[in-house]
Amino acid sequence: MGGVTDREADSAAVPATPFDLASMRKQYRAEGLSETELAATPVEQFARWFKQAATDGGLFEPNAMVVSTADAQGRPSSRTVLLKHFDAQGFVFYTNYDSRKARELGENPHVSLLFPWHPMARQVVVTGVAWRTGRDETAAYFRTRPHGSQLGAWASAQSTVVAGRRALDAAYAELVARYPEGEQVPVPPHWGGFRVVPQAVEFWQGRENRLHDRLRYEAEADGGWRVERLSP
Ligand SMILES: Cc1cc2nc3c(=O)[nH]c(=O)nc-3n(C[C@H](O)[C@H](O)[C@H](O)COP(=O)(O)O)c2cc1C
């Protein structure tokens, strides 16, 4: 089962795409990224790039990242999630603990985070292991969320099939009646954070003629980081 097979025979049946995808390409003229300018740790380097992305990167949501997980059989799945905190301990996002991603992380804690900073011709890929954040940390973040988002966390059984939009709106309306604006909303037990502890972080800078810079930090047993350049 699975694997790559030759699908050439089927392609004649596929209608032509309305765009000439084969000729869609951009030339990246950005400044390079060199070993000498890299920070000592990937989190410090991430902080530098994140600051640039958030200030003049031309990005709508620089903290939006693609989180990829895999189940116990290694079948992958991806989705966009917002990064809510990062420091030397790792990268934190919040979600529903009954969701597909959380279920997969329970079976297999290996995870990849990808920051697609296209307007800057940059990409950061973090690979590591995800741990649930403590309840105190989760509660502290939950309290900072707008009232409506707090209720939304209760209203949605994320990743399950819902009868229709009306059912979702009805669940939300019930919660608004129970917890009007100004009333404290309890933290849902099925909701919380994951902290991704990085094992490797790759910084990718697009360059001319597809000769991009790829510098990867890898965690070493003594707590330090090894930096290697990868071929683009
Ligand atoms: C820009 C953007 C930001 C999102 N942020 C979050 C988030 O912080 N947490 C979350 O659980 N889902 C977030 N989502 C929704 C997820 O992409 C996804 O639909 C949801 O988490 C269910 O994923 P799953 O069924 O694979 O677990 C976001 C989606 C987008 C497009």
PDBQT file of the ligand as one rigid body, heavy atoms in Angstrom, charges set to zero:
ROOT
HETATM    1  C1  LIG A 301      -4.181  31.935  10.004  1.00  0.00    +0.000 C 
HETATM    2  C2  LIG A 301      -4.720  30.771  10.786  1.00  0.00    +0.000 A 
HETATM    3  C3  LIG A 301      -4.473  30.699  12.144  1.00  0.00    +0.000 A 
HETATM    4  C4  LIG A 301      -4.953  29.623  12.903  1.00  0.00    +0.000 A 
HETATM    5  N1  LIG A 301      -4.616  29.541  14.228  1.00  0.00    +0.000 NA
HETATM    6  C5  LIG A 301      -5.009  28.453  14.959  1.00  0.00    +0.000 A 
HETATM    7  C6  LIG A 301      -4.576  28.297  16.314  1.00  0.00    +0.000 A 
HETATM    8  O1  LIG A 301      -3.819  29.113  16.866  1.00  0.00    +0.000 OA
HETATM    9  N2  LIG A 301      -5.008  27.204  16.976  1.00  0.00    +0.000 N 
HETATM   10  C7  LIG A 301      -5.820  26.251  16.392  1.00  0.00    +0.000 A 
HETATM   11  O2  LIG A 301      -6.173  25.278  17.063  1.00  0.00    +0.000 OA
HETATM   12  N3  LIG A 301      -6.231  26.367  15.116  1.00  0.00    +0.000 NA
HETATM   13  C8  LIG A 301      -5.838  27.447  14.378  1.00  0.00    +0.000 A 
HETATM   14  N4  LIG A 301      -6.231  27.571  13.064  1.00  0.00    +0.000 N 
HETATM   15  C9  LIG A 301      -7.108  26.530  12.483  1.00  0.00    +0.000 C 
HETATM   16  C10 LIG A 301      -6.278  25.316  12.073  1.00  0.00    +0.000 C 
HETATM   17  O3  LIG A 301      -5.628  25.573  10.829  1.00  0.00    +0.000 OA
HETATM   18  C11 LIG A 301      -7.096  24.004  11.957  1.00  0.00    +0.000 C 
HETATM   19  O4  LIG A 301      -8.181  24.178  11.070  1.00  0.00    +0.000 OA
HETATM   20  C12 LIG A 301      -7.629  23.527  13.309  1.00  0.00    +0.000 C 
HETATM   21  O5  LIG A 301      -6.695  23.725  14.348  1.00  0.00    +0.000 OA
HETATM   22  C13 LIG A 301      -8.001  22.056  13.231  1.00  0.00    +0.000 C 
HETATM   23  O6  LIG A 301      -6.874  21.309  12.840  1.00  0.00    +0.000 OA
HETATM   24  P1  LIG A 301      -6.775  19.721  13.000  1.00  0.00    +0.000 P 
HETATM   25  O7  LIG A 301      -8.148  19.162  12.697  1.00  0.00    +0.000 OA
HETATM   26  O8  LIG A 301      -5.754  19.295  12.008  1.00  0.00    +0.000 OA
HETATM   27  O9  LIG A 301      -6.342  19.436  14.416  1.00  0.00    +0.000 OA
HETATM   28  C14 LIG A 301      -5.748  28.622  12.284  1.00  0.00    +0.000 A 
HETATM   29  C15 LIG A 301      -5.998  28.697  10.909  1.00  0.00    +0.000 A 
HETATM   30  C16 LIG A 301      -5.479  29.751  10.175  1.00  0.00    +0.000 A 
HETATM   31  C17 LIG A 301      -5.729  29.783   8.691  1.00  0.00    +0.000 C 
ENDROOT
TORSDOF 0
